[in-house]
Amino acid sequence: MPVPLLTINEENLQVHGMNLDDECRYLGLGYWSTGNGDIRATKGVVRQKIIAAHDLIKCHPLTPELATKLFISEGMGVFCFSAALIEWSENDLNRRT
């Protein structure tokens, strides 16, 4: 059942409610969760950012040293943050998609 739209009358603001199983960014801290506390969605977000960083350096004319630095800053930073919060299995790390 969809969550109803909540309207705050004073300033006519609308707040969209979410179902407990909907994924959303958790307090702007860089990881994703559901209302039930399931943070597995973060793995998908991290994986997408790593793939984007990898694709970025594949078609950019950087030296190998600069490409490595770019990948580490763009792709590995988000992974390191998530690794403190989520358990990653070897299978998770080897998945490309």
C-alpha positions in Angstrom: 0.0 0.0 0.0 1.5 3.4 -1.0 2.4 5.8 1.8 0.1 8.9 1.7 1.5 12.4 0.9 1.7 14.6 4.0 0.9 18.3 3.6 2.0 20.8 6.2 -0.5 23.6 6.1 1.5 26.5 7.6 3.8 26.9 4.6 2.0 24.6 2.3 5.0 22.2 2.2 4.5 18.6 1.0 6.5 15.7 2.4 6.5 12.4 0.6 6.3 9.4 2.8 8.1 6.2 1.9 7.4 2.5 2.4 9.7 0.7 4.8 11.2 -1.3 1.9 12.0 1.7 -0.3 15.7 2.5 -0.6 16.8 6.0 0.2 20.0 7.9 1.1 20.4 7.6 4.8 20.8 11.0 6.5 23.0 12.2 3.7 25.9 10.1 5.0 26.8 8.5 1.8 25.1 5.1 2.2 21.7 3.8 1.3 19.2 2.0 3.5 15.6 1.0 3.7 13.3 2.1 6.5 13.8 -1.4 7.9 17.5 -0.7 8.3 18.6 -3.0 5.4 21.8 -1.3 4.1 22.5 -3.9 1.3 21.4 -1.2 -1.2 24.6 0.6 -0.4 26.5 -2.3 -2.2 24.7 -1.5 -5.4 25.4 2.2 -5.1 29.1 1.6 -4.3 29.4 -0.9 -7.2 27.8 1.7 -9.6 30.3 4.4 -8.5 33.3 2.0 -8.9 32.1 1.0 -12.4 31.7 4.7 -13.3 35.2 5.5 -12.1 36.6 2.6 -14.0 34.8 3.6 -17.2 36.0 7.2 -16.7 39.7 6.2 -16.7 39.3 3.8 -19.6 38.5 6.5 -22.1 40.5 9.4 -20.7 44.1 10.1 -22.0 45.7 10.1 -18.6 49.1 8.7 -17.7 48.9 5.4 -15.8 49.9 7.2 -12.6 47.2 9.8 -12.9 44.6 7.2 -14.0 45.4 5.2 -10.8 45.1 8.3 -8.6 41.8 9.2 -10.2 40.4 5.7 -9.8 41.4 5.6 -6.2 39.9 9.0 -5.4 36.6 8.4 -7.3 36.0 4.6 -6.9 37.9 3.4 -3.8 36.9 6.3 -1.5 33.2 5.3 -1.6 34.1 1.7 -1.1 36.3 2.4 2.0 33.5 4.4 3.6 31.0 1.6 3.0 33.4 -1.2 4.2 33.3 0.3 7.7 29.5 -0.2 7.7 28.8 -3.3 5.6 30.3 -6.7 5.4 31.6 -7.4 1.9 32.2 -11.0 0.9 34.8 -12.1 -1.6 31.9 -12.9 -4.0 30.6 -9.3 -3.6 34.0 -7.9 -4.4 34.4 -10.0 -7.5 31.0 -9.1 -9.0 31.1 -6.6 -11.8 27.4 -5.7 -12.0 
